[in-house]
């Protein structure tokens, strides 16, 4: 199962996190008022009644769920794509957490940007805020995206390094093991990785680091399958369980 637009419109993400909190999982979430205030503060940095660009680097590429009037590939500098936040819901659990992509400091990142028409900005960005900002693991930041011809100001969601679930300098083996074995109500962490790679490739973007990580995750899953250790094995991507 994947997150749907109707989930965001109905506030189902808030409900899911609240239910998890009531079950004993320690979570901090923003209220609807806090989300709206954060959105309003971010939009104050651009002229009113103007189109807004959103920079996507992960699931927003292959499951955007928003109405946009234009989509194009671009690159930002000063940030790189990394699995840098522990995921204990959605595609992981507290006992077997997955990892979530974020933009971390340094380097560069190729991704996809969406232009949202001015008339749709209030409603569409609220849906994005409910999706990306609810748990506090991201910070909304204006970045400059270069499409090969010109630069565009766009909103990107960068990793919140102060969040308790920020994963700082974890070993590659830990990253591979987590992605290969973690799963939750929204599916497996491996599926999240594979779909991101496919989404990037469809946009003409080859992320060598993610391609190598995909190879390592698939090898780890295959090794678990061969060893007979099914206690942590999720379905190998592209194969039926």
matplotlib code that plots the C-alpha trace (Angstrom):
import matplotlib.pyplot as plt

x = [0.0, 1.2, 0.2, -2.7, -4.0, -7.2, -5.2, -3.7, -7.0, -8.7, -5.8, -5.2, -1.5, -2.3, -4.6, -2.1, 0.6, -1.8, -2.8, 0.8, 1.4, -1.5, 0.0, 3.2, 5.4, 7.1, 6.3, 6.1, 3.7, 2.7, -0.9, -2.9, -2.5, 1.3, 1.5, -0.4, 1.7, 4.9, 3.5, 2.5, 6.0, 7.7, 5.5, 6.2, 9.6, 8.1, 5.8, 2.1, -0.1, 2.8, 3.5, 5.6, 8.2, 8.7, 12.0, 11.5, 14.3, 12.5, 8.9, 7.6, 9.1, 7.2, 4.2, 3.7, 0.0, -0.2, -1.6, 1.1, 1.2, 4.9, 7.5, 11.2, 14.5, 17.0, 20.0, 20.7, 24.1, 25.0, 22.8, 22.9, 20.4, 20.9, 19.1, 19.5, 16.3, 15.1, 11.6, 9.6, 6.2, 5.1, 8.1, 9.6, 8.8, 10.4, 11.9, 13.1, 13.3, 13.7, 15.5, 14.0, 15.6, 16.5, 18.7, 21.8, 24.5, 27.1, 27.5, 24.7, 21.5, 19.6, 15.9, 12.5, 10.8, 7.0, 5.5, 2.2, -0.1, -0.7, -4.4, -3.6, -0.8, -2.8, -4.5, -1.7, 1.1, -1.0, -1.2, 2.6, 3.0, 0.8, 3.0, 6.5, 6.3, 4.0, 6.6, 9.2, 11.9, 12.2, 12.8, 11.2, 13.9, 14.2, 16.8, 18.0, 17.3, 19.2, 17.5, 20.5, 19.4, 18.2, 17.7, 14.4, 13.7, 12.0, 10.9, 12.9, 12.5, 16.0, 16.8, 16.3, 19.6, 18.2, 15.5, 16.0, 15.6, 18.3, 20.8, 24.3, 27.2, 25.8, 27.9, 27.0, 26.3, 23.7, 22.0, 21.9, 20.6, 17.9, 16.6, 16.8, 14.7, 12.4, 8.8, 5.6, 2.0, 3.0, 5.3, 9.0, 11.9, 13.5, 10.4, 10.9, 14.5, 13.7, 10.9, 13.0, 15.7, 13.1, 11.6, 14.9, 15.8, 12.5, 13.4, 16.8, 18.7, 21.3, 22.2, 25.3, 25.1, 21.5, 22.2, 25.1, 22.9, 20.1, 22.6, 23.8, 20.3, 19.2, 22.4, 21.6, 18.0, 19.3, 21.8, 19.1, 16.9, 19.7, 20.6, 17.1, 16.8, 13.3, 12.8, 13.8, 13.3, 10.8, 9.7, 12.6, 11.7, 10.1, 9.4, 6.2, 6.4]
y = [0.0, 3.5, 6.9, 8.4, 11.9, 11.0, 10.1, 13.6, 15.3, 13.4, 13.9, 10.1, 10.7, 12.7, 9.9, 7.2, 9.0, 9.7, 6.0, 5.1, 7.5, 6.0, 2.6, 3.6, 4.7, 8.0, 10.5, 14.3, 15.7, 19.1, 20.2, 21.4, 25.0, 24.5, 23.1, 26.0, 28.5, 26.9, 26.9, 30.6, 31.6, 29.7, 31.4, 34.9, 34.6, 34.8, 37.3, 36.6, 35.0, 33.5, 30.0, 27.9, 25.2, 22.2, 20.2, 16.4, 13.9, 10.8, 9.6, 12.9, 11.9, 8.6, 9.3, 13.1, 13.2, 16.9, 19.0, 20.6, 22.5, 21.7, 19.1, 19.2, 17.8, 20.0, 20.1, 21.8, 22.5, 22.4, 19.4, 15.7, 12.9, 10.4, 7.9, 9.9, 9.6, 6.5, 5.5, 3.7, 3.9, 3.5, 1.5, 0.4, -0.4, 0.6, -2.9, -2.9, 0.7, 1.7, 4.7, 7.7, 9.9, 13.4, 16.2, 16.5, 19.1, 19.2, 18.0, 18.2, 16.5, 15.9, 15.6, 16.7, 20.0, 20.6, 24.0, 24.6, 27.2, 30.2, 29.4, 25.9, 26.9, 27.1, 23.7, 21.8, 22.9, 22.1, 18.5, 18.5, 20.0, 17.3, 14.7, 16.0, 18.3, 16.4, 14.5, 17.3, 15.2, 17.8, 21.6, 23.5, 25.5, 27.6, 26.4, 27.3, 24.7, 24.8, 23.1, 23.5, 26.9, 28.9, 28.9, 28.7, 29.2, 26.1, 24.6, 21.6, 19.5, 19.1, 16.7, 18.1, 17.3, 18.2, 15.6, 12.5, 10.2, 11.8, 9.2, 10.7, 8.9, 5.4, 2.6, 1.5, -2.0, -0.7, 1.3, -1.8, -4.1, -1.7, -1.0, -4.7, -5.9, -3.1, -2.9, -1.3, -0.4, 1.5, -1.4, -2.2, 0.2, -1.7, -0.9, 2.8, 2.6, 0.7, 3.0, 6.1, 4.7, 3.9, 7.4, 9.0, 6.9, 7.7, 11.4, 10.8, 10.9, 8.3, 8.4, 6.2, 6.0, 4.9, 2.4, 0.9, 0.8, -0.9, -3.6, -4.1, -4.3, -6.9, -8.9, -8.7, -9.9, -12.7, -13.8, -13.9, -16.0, -18.4, -18.7, -19.5, -16.6, -15.5, -13.8, -10.4, -11.0, -8.8, -9.8, -9.2, -6.4, -7.6, -11.1, -12.4, -13.3]
z = [0.0, -0.8, 0.6, -1.3, -2.0, -0.2, 2.9, 3.0, 2.3, 5.1, 7.5, 7.8, 8.4, 11.5, 12.6, 12.0, 14.0, 16.9, 17.0, 17.1, 20.0, 21.9, 21.5, 23.2, 20.4, 21.2, 18.5, 18.3, 15.7, 14.6, 14.9, 11.9, 13.1, 13.5, 10.0, 8.6, 10.4, 9.1, 5.6, 5.9, 7.2, 4.3, 1.7, 3.1, 1.5, -2.0, -3.7, -2.9, -5.5, -7.4, -8.7, -6.4, -7.3, -5.2, -5.4, -5.1, -4.5, -3.1, -3.0, -4.3, -7.6, -8.1, -5.9, -6.0, -5.1, -6.0, -8.8, -10.8, -14.1, -15.0, -14.1, -15.0, -13.8, -12.0, -9.6, -6.3, -4.8, -1.1, -0.4, -1.2, -1.0, 1.9, 3.9, 7.1, 9.2, 11.1, 10.1, 12.8, 11.0, 7.4, 6.2, 9.5, 13.1, 16.4, 16.6, 13.0, 11.8, 8.2, 6.8, 5.1, 2.5, 3.3, 2.0, 4.1, 4.0, 1.3, -2.3, -4.9, -5.7, -8.9, -8.7, -10.1, -9.5, -9.8, -10.5, -8.6, -10.0, -7.8, -7.4, -6.2, -3.8, -0.6, -1.0, -2.6, -0.3, 2.7, 1.5, 1.1, 4.5, 6.0, 4.3, 4.8, 7.9, 10.2, 12.2, 12.4, 10.6, 7.8, 7.6, 4.7, 3.0, -0.1, -2.5, -6.0, -8.6, -11.9, -14.9, -17.3, -18.5, -15.6, -11.8, -10.0, -6.3, -4.9, -1.6, -0.6, 2.6, 4.2, 7.1, 10.6, 12.2, 15.6, 15.4, 17.7, 14.7, 12.6, 11.6, 11.8, 10.1, 10.3, 8.8, 5.2, 6.5, 8.9, 6.1, 3.8, 6.6, 7.6, 4.1, 3.2, 6.2, 7.4, 6.5, 7.8, 6.9, 3.8, 2.5, 2.7, 2.9, 0.0, -2.2, -1.3, -2.5, -5.7, -6.7, -6.0, -8.3, -11.0, -10.6, -11.0, -14.0, -15.7, -15.3, -16.9, -13.6, -12.7, -9.1, -8.8, -5.0, -5.0, -7.8, -5.8, -2.7, -4.6, -5.7, -2.1, -0.7, -3.3, -2.5, 1.2, 0.7, -1.5, 1.1, 3.8, 1.4, 0.8, 4.4, 5.3, 7.8, 7.0, 10.4, 9.0, 5.3, 3.3, -0.2, -2.7, -5.0, -8.2, -6.8, -5.3, -1.5]

ax = plt.figure().add_subplot(projection="3d")
ax.plot(x, y, z, "-o")
ax.set_aspect("equal")
plt.show()
